[in-house]
Amino acid sequence: MQSGNTTENCFAHTLVDRPPADWETLAAHLHKVAESTATFADAFGAQPWGQILGRCHDLGKLSEDFQRYIKRPGAMRIDAGVEDDDRPSERVDHSTFVARYVAKFVGKVQGQLLAFCIAGHHTGLPDETSADDVGQRPTLRYKLDPASYTIPAVAQPDIVLPTLTPPIKHMAARNDERPFQLAFFTRMLFSCLTDADRTRTEELCDPVGSAERNRHNSCRPSLAMLKDRLDATLQEKQAAADPTEVNRQRNIVLEHCRVASGWKPGFFSLNVPTGGGKTLSSLSFALEHALKPTHNLRRVVMAIPFTSIIEQTADVYRAALGPLAEAGLIEHHTNLQPVRATRANQLSPRRP
């Protein structure tokens, strides 16, 4: 790579039929993605990690190979998910250099976790290694080994990486649980980086779509609004319900859930027979729990093991939340049909 290449005079993205003055410099892209990734990661106390990922993730684009590639006709917008390039064999690997860079200069477990995220920020998180030789090529270990995998030359970036604290404040007491904690933390970081990279690239490549997404996100109802709507629905149901023993027990379950919402965050269980009102009582607990000033949580996520029950639960929530469900509820699973995947659902963020 020529010594004159800097993030200021190299490009991260080009645009079809637009002059270079309208293209995005690498410096601008790295700044935007670092800003967004750090903001997303701050939700779980990992802002410095997000900052490093955003600042570094595309430094491999400093290579002469990538700059020649991105400036040729037809190479535009692949990072935005719109793959105009019909010659995949000519694409230039710009991720592996940065994975090696952070693994070396951050070092230890921290550098390894960052390397996973950066190496896979276009293709998906790689495995660390493979049990068979045939599967080694997509792994992180293979890509981090210069003797096995050759990448375009990039000069040492002029960037200072901060010292990172351990990723998890409270490691599990049992050693066999710690790998899961680290893996989950890595997936959270990976989600922050990929979401930031794609949405900030969308601003350049699809400004109309980006503006629509921003309008939608700015109109999403708050947790307090969802709680008020749910409370009103529950009050209406109670007023219209017959004074049966089943309905009395349902009210008791709901009240217990509301009381428990004031307890400090942790693990809770709700053991109630079928028909006892668990679906809405648990949602009431979740919204009230998240809104407690001492908790100050930003999301309520309902993870359910069976797709059919996810669909049933989402329908119950829609009925209870009324018009607020359009922008306030995200239904997300592999069986979601296009007719159910509303535009608002498609635009909603799935980050932490």
C-alpha positions, 0 to 999 in steps of 0.5 A, spaced: 500 500 500 502 506 498 504 511 504 499 516 501 493 512 503 489 515 509 482 514 511 481 521 509 483 520 501 480 513 501 473 511 499 468 506 503 463 507 498 462 509 491 455 511 488 453 509 481 453 515 476 455 520 481 462 524 481 467 522 487 465 528 490 459 525 492 462 518 495 463 517 502 470 517 505 473 512 509 474 517 515 466 519 514 464 512 514 468 509 520 466 515 524 459 514 523 459 507 524 463 508 531 458 513 533 452 508 532 456 502 534 458 505 541 451 507 542 448 501 541 453 497 545 452 502 551 445 499 552 449 493 556 455 497 558 460 495 552 461 502 549 468 502 548 468 495 545 463 498 540 467 504 539 473 500 537 469 496 532 466 501 529 473 505 528 476 499 526 472 495 522 473 497 515 480 499 515 482 494 510 479 498 505 485 502 505 489 497 501 490 499 494 487 493 491 480 495 495 481 502 492 482 499 485 476 495 486 471 499 489 472 505 484 471 500 478 464 500 474 459 496 478 462 495 484 457 500 488 453 499 494 455 491 496 455 493 503 448 496 503 446 489 502 445 491 494 450 487 491 451 490 484 457 486 483 456 480 479 463 478 479 464 475 486 471 472 484 473 479 484 471 482 491 477 484 495 477 481 502 477 487 507 475 484 513 481 479 515 486 485 516 482 488 521 481 482 525 488 480 525 490 487 527 485 487 533 487 480 535 494 482 535 494 489 538 488 488 543 490 481 545 488 476 549 480 474 550 478 481 548 482 482 541 479 475 540 472 477 541 473 483 537 476 479 531 470 474 531 465 480 530 470 484 525 472 478 521 464 476 520 461 483 519 459 481 512 459 474 512 456 472 519 460 470 525 465 465 523 467 458 527 473 459 531 476 452 528 473 446 525 474 439 526 475 437 519 480 440 514 475 441 509 471 446 514 478 450 516 477 455 510 471 459 513 474 459 520 477 465 524 483 461 526 485 460 518 484 467 517 488 469 522 494 465 520 498 469 515 501 462 513 495 459 511 491 465 508 493 471 504 490 478 504 491 485 501 497 489 504 495 494 508 500 499 512 500 500 519 493 504 521 495 511 525 490 509 530 491 508 538 486 503 541 484 504 548 485 498 553 479 494 554 476 492 561 474 485 561 467 484 557 463 481 563 462 484 570 460 478 573 463 472 571 459 465 572 462 462 578 462 455 574 467 455 569 463 451 564 458 457 564 463 462 562 464 460 555 456 461 554 457 468 557 463 470 552 459 467 546 453 471 548 457 477 549 460 477 542 453 476 539 451 482 542 457 486 539 456 483 533 449 485 532 451 492 534 456 492 529 452 489 523 446 494 525 450 500 525 454 498 519 448 497 514 444 503 517 449 508 516 451 505 509 443 505 508 444 513 509 448 514 503 446 508 498 438 509 500 437 515 503 429 515 502 429 508 505 433 511 511 429 517 512 423 512 512 426 508 517 428 514 522 421 516 521 418 510 523 423 509 529 422 516 532 414 514 532 415 508 536 411 508 542 415 508 549 414 503 554 410 507 558 405 508 553 405 501 552 403 500 559 398 505 559 394 502 553 395 495 556 392 497 563 386 500 560 385 494 556 386 489 562 381 494 566 376 493 560 376 486 561 376 486 568 369 490 568 366 486 563 368 479 566 363 475 569 364 474 577 367 467 576 372 464 581 376 463 574 376 470 573 377 472 580 384 467 580 386 471 574 386 478 577 390 475 583 395 472 578 395 479 575 396 483 582 402 478 584 405 480 577 405 487 578 407 487 585 413 482 583 415 488 578 418 492 583 423 486 585 430 487 583 432 484 576 433 477 576 430 470 574 423 469 576 418 464 574 410 464 573 407 457 574 399 458 572 395 453 569 392 454 562 387 459 562 390 463 568 391 469 564 399 468 564 400 472 557 397 478 559 399 478 566 407 477 564 407 482 559 404 487 565 410 485 569 415 486 564 413 493 562 412 495 569 419 492 571 422 495 565 419 502 567 421 502 575 426 508 575 431 503 579 431 498 573 431 503 567 430 498 562 429 499 554 426 493 551 421 488 553 423 481 549 419 475 549 423 469 547 418 463 546 421 456 544 415 454 539 413 458 533 406 457 533 406 460 540 410 466 538 404 467 533 399 466 538 402 471 543 403 476 538 396 476 536 394 477 543 399 483 544 396 486 538 389 486 541 391 488 547 395 494 545 391 496 539 393 501 535 400 502 538 402 495 536 403 497 529 410 500 531 411 498 538 411 490 537 416 487 533 414 479 531 420 476 529 421 469 527 423 464 521 416 463 519 413 470 519 409 470 512 409 476 508 402 478 509 404 479 517 411 482 516 408 489 516 412 495 513 413 497 520 415 490 523 420 490 517 423 497 519 423 496 527 430 495 530 433 488 532 439 491 536 440 491 544 
